[in-house]
Structure formats: structure tokens, C-alpha cells
Amino acid sequence: MNNKNLILSDRYELIRPLGQGECGSVFLVRQQSLEQYRAMKRFPKNTSAQPLFAISEAQILKSVQHPGIPTIYDFEEDESFYYLVEEYIQGDSLEEFLLHQQSISQNQFLYFCEQLCDIFAYLHTLRPSPILYQDLKPEHIIVCGTQLKLIDFSVASFAAISGKDFNHFGNVDFSAPELISGKPVTLRSDIYSIGKIMEYMMPYLDAATNRSIYPKIQKAISADPDLRYESPQALYSALKEVIETTGRTHLRQTIAVVGSHSGCGATHIAIALVTTLNYLGISAVYQEKNWSNDLRKTVAQLKHVWEKNGCFFYRNFTGFPKYDSGIEIPEPVAQIMVNDYGCDFSSSCLATADHIIYVCGGALWHQDDAKSKDFLLQNFGNRLHVVANLCDHNSAIYFARTFSQPVYSYPFNTDIFRADKEKLDFVHWLQQPEKGRNRLFLRFINHLFRLLQP
């Protein structure tokens, strides 16, 4: 052999390594006669488990032909390795792609969802044996220009036999609960994973789009497989319909108020904000989105509170406490909804908000609490406002450095149901142009604020 880099009967030349995984290595190779680049996966034979991945992927891919799935060209072996030669996919993983985006458009999101659902619709309708992918995650979705490619079929399974005979691999973040727990899995387990990928993209969308699609995604990721969509086509159709129906014109705005820890003052600030907005003539409604029951406890201490259709009214305040899902209450009618999530929140619920107010406590022993939620607050850009509640100057500087943005020091204030200068100052801070805020309701607030000045 003249060239030590030639392998498999000199048909392929090793160019360079592409990656290393638990099951084997991936190399860029050049097919000699066609002078085309391929990806070669090499699986060692030194364990009983690892060759199964190579054989499984070869069996799966040789039966499929779809523009969103790599083509398999060769499957061979020698004394030490199995070799799987596939189409060389050039592009960034969905994870890498999103890391370089501040946001993605509604159309791009819908186009990605359409392609992903189309790939899975193809896999799930193959005959005689549909294919269950089982291991969907952002790293396995490659963005090649405008085309999505699904890679790594090493743990996929044919659905020719009953669900209980499927392999159970998957991953904790994106796989269905039944797959992780080892219970029988079905094609709807893949529907769950598709929904989790859509949820993963939500922080990069505008809040109005997220509010319209979130109920559809929640259905896809239901813990009960019977409550999920029956097919990828049904999921995509539901998304497309709600986006086209809703359009891009949304008059209502949503503010999410979240806290770094219990007792940090998130509820205090949320109630005060609603009171002040209503005082300014901008209709605002408070919604308790946590199970603290703080709103009921608060109004129980007040006189002249009245309640109608489950909503509490007091001075300039209007708000709904948290209700069980079985209790129906009227849809709030307001220009601004202020949702109080407390300290128990997820990035998906924040994705539906036009603005996020993150309240941090001032005590030194709570600074780590504030930092611990940082991963949930990433990718929200100008939507995020950090508030240091009852903090001294040094603590405010600490939070500003931690979150790399201006921080508002919220002063001590006992009467949350009265609009005063401190609360008006806070509302004014929210719409400062140098912070990049350019929302309709904040421009309206600024206009009214100027009218109120002496």
C-alpha cells in the first residue's frame, strides 16, 4: 500500500478526524474513484455492545431515502473495526446555530418545524416497518443552509414488533418520560421529542409568537402519550394554523416577574407594577402563576377589597390568584398582563413574555441564588430587566457585573397598592431608550409619564 491513509481496499482516503464518541470515531474520507467526500464511522469490535450501534444504524439507513436523512454508501468490517460510510453532512448543529443567533424569525421557526416534522412523518410511515428514532436532541439536527438533516441513527428502532421490544436509550432533556423510565414506547414518544425541540427554540422567538404556539407545544410534550398529537403532520398543522390565525399583530403585552429565591420581593414588585400602570391609565392585570397563595393572604389583610368572577379589585389594583386547572375563570381583559412566577419558573414560560423582570435579593447569602438561575435567563436579550431589591450600592454593582447589564435598585416601600414617585421612577426606568426598549406599551407609558410631571 503506497498511501498509509488508504483503507477498505484502497477505496477511501482518510482526510482528518471529525469527532469522537462513546461508540466510536468519525472521519472525513475521500472516495477515490468518485473523488467525493464521505463521513466514515469506525466502531471497534473490542466490546460486545459497541458493534450493535454500527449494525443498527446500517440496517436503519439502508432502508431510507429522504433529503433530510444521510445516505449510506458502505458498511464493511475488518479484524478490528466495523466501518459505516455515509453522506458527509456540512453545517452546524441546531445547538451551534442558535448560539450564534440573537433571535430567529417566525417564518424560519415554522420552516424548521416543517422540515423536522416531515422527516419524522417519513420515518413513521415507512412500510413494512416504521422507524422510531428515540434520541432526538439539538446536536443531532444539522442546519445545512436552509435544509435540516437528522443524523445519528445508532439507537433508532424498527417498529415492526411491539413497543416493549424497542431499545431504551434516549436522553433526559429531550426524550419522552416513558422512554427514560423504561416503559413501553411508541411513535408518539418521538412526537414528545419533536415538541421539546420546538420548546428549545422558543427563547429565540418573539413573545407574541410564543404565546400562540405554547399551548400546542404543551400538547406535544404531554406526559401521557395518549394526549399527544397522533402524528408529526398533526403537530405541524396545529402550529401552522395558530401562527397564521394569530398573525403578527398583538395588542396585549406580557411582563413576567420572577425571583431568585423565595422572599426576594417578586410578588411585591409585581403587585406594585400593576397598581402603577393602572394609575397611569394603562389597563393592567396581575396573574399569580405560582402556588404561594400570597395574593389571597395579602387581600385577606385589607378592607374594601371586592371580588368578581375570581378577580380581586382594590384601589388601582386588579389581579387573579392562582386557581386549579379545573376552575374556569374569565379571560383577563387588559393591555398588559403581569405574570408572577415567583422563584419557580422555566425558560419556556419566560419565552412567552415581552419583558422579564428578574428580582434579586440584597443579602450576601442570596447572591449565589441569583447566579443559579442565570442559565434560565440566557438568550432573552433586551427583554430581561434585572432588579436588585433592597440592595446597597455594592450589591447592585455585583448584579450588574454578573448579568452584564444595568440593574435597578428598588427602594424600600411598604404600600404596594399606592402609586408614588418611587414606583413611577421604576416604570420610567423600564422604558429608557439606551437600554434598547422599543415596545408599544412602554412608549405609551413614557408619554403618560411626561404628562404627569409637574
GULUM-34722 format. One record per residue (C-alpha): residue in one letter; y, z, x. Coordinates in pm, whole numbers, padded with zeros to 5 digits, always signed. Each point is the difference from the previous one (the first is absolute). Layout:
aYZX ...
This chain:
m+00000+00000+00000 n+00321-00115+00163 n+00232+00204-00215 k-00095+00365-00041 n+00209+00013-00317 l-00225-00248-00182 i-00248+00156-00241 l-00247-00097-00273 s-00145-00302+00178 d+00341-00081+00145 r+00138-00087-00343 y+00274+00265+00009 e+00246+00108+00267 l+00123+00360-00005 i+00381+00003+00004 r+00100+00365-00048 p-00089+00316-00194 l+00158+00034-00344 g-00114+00347-00092 q-00255+00276+00028 g-00156+00190-00290 e-00274+00252-00064 c-00251-00274-00074 g+00082-00248+00275 s+00261-00216+00172 v+00199-00305-00107 f+00093-00282+00239 l+00207-00312-00020 v-00223-00292+00099 r+00038-00376+00022 q-00263-00230-00143 q-00059-00244+00284 s-00086-00325-00178 l+00262+00031-00275 e+00258+00179+00219 q+00080+00240-00282 y+00060+00372+00016 r-00234+00241-00176 a-00040+00376-00033 m-00329+00129+00136 k-00130+00341-00105 r-00254+00149+00238 f-00226+00281-00123 p-00225+00187+00246 k-00367+00041-00076 n-00022+00343+00161 t+00009+00191-00331 s-00186-00043-00325 a+00312+00012-00219 q+00248-00234+00166 p-00199-00327-00030 l-00010+00054-00375 f+00375-00062-00017 a-00033-00335+00176 i-00290-00113-00215 s+00170+00117-00319 e+00326-00180+00077 a-00184-00319+00095 q-00198+00004-00325 i+00315+00056-00203 l+00224-00258+00166 k-00252-00282+00016 s-00007-00001-00381 v+00376-00015-00061 q+00268-00268+00026 h+00354+00104-00089 p+00338-00058+00173 g+00057+00377+00009 i-00332+00078+00174 p-00092-00089+00362 t-00249-00281+00051 i-00316+00087+00195 y-00115-00254+00261 d-00285+00159+00195 f-00227+00302-00001 e-00219+00041+00307 e-00150+00263+00226 d-00122+00056+00353 e-00179+00289+00170 s+00292+00240-00033 f+00232-00114-00282 y+00043-00162-00337 y+00282-00257-00011 l+00193-00092-00312 v+00244-00290+00046 e+00268-00030-00268 e+00328-00175-00073 y+00276+00137+00223 i+00258+00161-00228 q+00352+00013+00146 g+00253+00230-00162 d+00095+00362-00057 s-00194+00249-00204 l+00169+00104-00324 e+00067+00336+00167 e+00177-00167+00295 f+00183-00244-00225 l+00150+00276-00215 l+00101+00206+00304 h+00240-00281+00089 q+00147-00027-00350 q+00274+00212-00152 s-00096-00137-00339 i-00196-00279-00164 s+00111-00204-00298 q-00150+00021-00345 n-00126-00359+00039 q-00163+00068+00335 f-00175+00308-00137 l-00129-00196-00298 y-00115-00285+00226 f-00192+00240+00224 c-00160+00161-00306 e-00093-00341-00140 q-00177-00099+00322 l-00178+00333+00039 c-00122-00004-00359 d-00109-00364+00038 i-00213+00086+00305 f-00171+00284-00183 a-00041-00203-00319 y-00187-00255+00212 l-00222+00265+00161 h-00074+00171-00331 t-00101-00321-00177 l-00226-00148+00267 r-00341-00106-00128 p-00277+00100+00014 s+00132+00313+00172 p+00360+00127-00026 i+00135+00176+00309 l+00143+00351+00010 y+00237+00034+00297 q+00015+00384+00016 d+00238+00047+00294 l+00342-00135-00100 k+00295+00134+00201 p+00324-00145+00143 e-00157-00063+00342 h-00253-00237-00160 i+00264-00218-00167 i+00159-00253+00237 v+00331-00167-00084 c-00021-00354+00138 g+00335-00154-00088 t-00013-00010-00379 q-00380+00034-00022 l-00191+00328-00019 k-00339+00020+00171 l-00260+00269-00062 i-00198+00087+00311 d-00287+00231+00103 f-00286-00036-00247 s-00229+00226+00204 v-00049+00254-00280 a+00018-00239-00297 s-00302-00016-00230 f-00164-00244-00236 a+00003+00121-00359 a-00339-00144-00087 i-00154+00346-00024 s+00120+00305-00191 g+00313+00178+00117 k-00186+00298+00139 d-00156-00223+00267 f+00333-00104+00150 n+00100+00121+00343 h+00249+00286-00011 f+00258-00029+00276 g+00363-00055-00094 n+00302+00203+00105 v+00160+00307-00151 d+00348-00143-00063 f-00090-00322-00180 s-00357+00029-00128 a-00100+00104-00350 p-00100+00365-00057 e-00355-00097-00097 l-00046-00187+00328 i+00124+00289+00212 s-00214+00254-00187 g-00314-00213+00026 k-00030-00066-00373 p-00100-00341-00141 v+00262-00265+00066 t+00082-00317-00190 l+00237-00293+00026 r+00265+00223-00156 s-00009+00204+00321 d+00172-00298+00163 i+00255-00004-00285 y+00095+00355+00102 s+00054-00109+00361 i+00215-00296-00104 g+00214+00240-00203 k+00037+00229+00303 i+00119-00294+00211 m+00259-00080-00265 e+00107+00364-00002 y+00026-00017+00382 m+00256-00282-00034 m+00213+00178-00262 p+00241+00176+00243 y+00115-00345+00116 l+00095-00112-00353 d+00311+00076-00199 a-00024+00301-00229 a+00041-00198-00322 t-00302-00217+00081 n-00202+00308+00090 r+00078+00164-00332 s-00135-00301-00185 i-00319-00046+00204 y-00095+00363+00064 p-00183+00055-00333 k-00209-00312+00068 i-00089+00119+00349 q-00086+00345-00137 k-00252-00164-00232 a-00155-00186+00294 i-00043+00322+00202 s-00132+00212-00285 a-00263+00250+00116 d-00224-00116-00286 p-00133-00352+00076 d-00024-00078-00373 l+00378+00042-00034 r+00081-00253+00273 y+00056-00371-00054 e-00321-00190-00050 s+00087-00271+00252 p+00253-00090+00272 q+00136-00273-00229 a+00074+00257-00272 l+00186+00221+00249 y+00212-00286+00130 s+00076-00127-00352 a+00121+00346-00103 l+00227+00020+00306 k+00140-00348-00048 e+00067+00054-00370 v+00188+00326+00046 i+00211-00137+00287 e+00089-00316-00191 t+00074+00198-00316 t+00211+00260+00174 g+00193-00247+00215 r+00257+00113+00253 t+00259+00148-00235 h-00040+00375-00036 l+00279+00215-00137 r-00170+00335+00049 q+00006+00162+00344 t-00231+00273+00125 i+00064+00280+00249 a-00298+00191+00139 v+00072+00352+00126 v-00266+00144+00230 g-00019+00310+00218 s-00144+00092+00336 h-00156+00322-00134 s-00015+00221-00306 g+00330+00179-00053 c+00212-00244+00204 g+00233-00066-00295 a-00112-00344-00119 t+00003+00103-00367 h+00340+00169+00043 i+00152-00318+00143 a-00170-00228-00256 i+00133+00201-00296 a+00348+00021+00155 l+00002-00376+00059 v-00087-00076-00364 t+00269+00241-00119 t+00263-00162+00222 l-00091-00358-00092 n+00023+00078-00371 y+00334+00173+00065 l+00121-00324+00158 g-00101-00188-00314 i-00311-00159+00150 s-00300+00077-00220 a-00268+00171+00207 v-00328+00168-00093 y-00203+00246+00207 q-00379-00039+00000 e-00224+00271+00144 k-00277-00182+00188 n-00174+00308+00140 w-00193+00290-00149 s+00233+00282+00110 n+00123+00051-00359 d+00340+00089+00150 l+00204-00174-00269 r-00156+00205-00280 k+00046+00318+00205 t+00366-00088+00058 v+00098-00083-00358 a-00177+00315-00120 q+00274+00198+00177 l+00284-00190-00169 k+00175+00028-00334 h+00099-00289-00223 v-00271-00232+00130 w-00131-00237-00263 e-00310-00212-00002 k-00077-00326-00177 n-00308-00220+00031 g-00113+00194+00306 c+00334-00033+00183 f+00228+00292+00096 f+00379-00027-00037 y+00249+00242+00158 r+00366-00075+00070 n-00008-00330+00194 f-00370+00030+00083 t-00280-00196-00164 g-00357+00033+00121 f-00371-00017-00077 p-00248+00258+00132 k-00343-00111+00117 y-00244-00072-00284 d-00374-00061+00000 s-00101-00365-00021 g-00126+00050-00355 i+00346+00096-00131 e+00217-00292-00104 i+00375+00029+00049 p+00270-00259-00067 e+00098-00237+00280 p+00316+00146+00158 v+00310-00211-00057 a+00242+00022+00292 q+00164-00201+00275 i-00149+00225+00267 m-00331+00185+00009 v-00022+00289+00246 n-00366+00076+00071 d-00077+00340+00155 y-00328-00028+00193 g+00039+00333+00181 c-00192+00018+00326 d-00315-00169-00133 f+00064-00373+00021 s-00146-00325+00128 s+00156-00311+00149 s-00112-00202-00303 c+00204+00208-00245 l+00303-00025+00230 a-00038-00377+00010 t+00109-00020-00365 a+00334+00172+00076 d+00327-00175+00077 h+00110+00305+00200 i-00191+00290+00155 i+00163+00336+00067 y-00205+00202+00249 v+00098+00367-00007 c-00072+00206+00314 g+00030+00379+00020 g+00223+00160+00261 a-00231+00267+00140 l-00131-00062+00351 w-00358+00066-00110 h+00026-00283-00255 q+00110-00271+00243 d-00360-00099+00068 d-00053-00034-00376 a+00273-00263-00010 k-00152-00193+00291 s-00349+00012-00155 k+00112-00224-00289 d+00157-00260+00229 f-00295-00242-00028 l+00046-00013-00379 l+00368-00090+00035 q-00033-00290+00240 n+00100-00353-00098 f+00249+00100-00271 g+00309-00091+00205 n+00332+00042-00181 r-00173+00145-00303 l-00060+00330+00183 h+00266+00276-00001 v-00073+00320+00194 v+00155+00323-00125 a+00004+00323+00202 n+00017+00275-00261 l+00167+00327+00103 c-00011-00107+00365 d+00231+00085+00285 h+00155-00271+00215 n-00276+00009+00263 s-00275-00043-00260 a+00181-00296-00152 i+00025-00162+00344 y-00372+00064+00054 f-00091-00180-00324 a+00240-00286+00079 r-00177-00053+00333 t-00345+00037-00155 f+00061-00263-00268 s+00248-00212+00200 q+00259-00011-00275 p+00296+00193-00146 v-00086+00329-00169 y+00193+00173-00278 s+00041+00378+00031 y-00028+00127-00357 p+00202+00320-00047 f-00097+00320-00178 n+00063-00041-00374 t-00126+00226-00276 d+00100-00187-00317 i-00210-00314-00005 f+00115-00087-00353 r+00369-00033+00089 a+00158-00306+00162 d+00231+00120+00277 k+00158-00131+00318 e-00311+00062+00214 k-00223-00199-00235 l+00256-00279-00031 d+00017-00013+00380 f-00377-00043+00011 v+00009-00290-00247 h+00283-00153+00201 w-00207+00029+00320 l-00289-00188-00161 q+00209-00315-00038 q+00173-00011+00339 p+00015-00370+00097 e-00073+00068+00368 k-00343+00127-00104 g-00078-00343-00139 r-00023+00109-00365 n+00069-00293-00225 r-00137+00095-00340 l+00164-00073-00333 f-00005+00356-00128 l+00140+00139+00326 r+00290-00245-00010 f+00062+00118-00355 i-00011+00362+00116 n+00252-00075+00273 h+00236-00161-00252 l-00017+00301-00231 f+00032+00240+00289 r+00331-00160+00104 l+00127+00027-00357 l-00075+00373+00002 q+00193+00067+00319 p+00342+00168-00047 
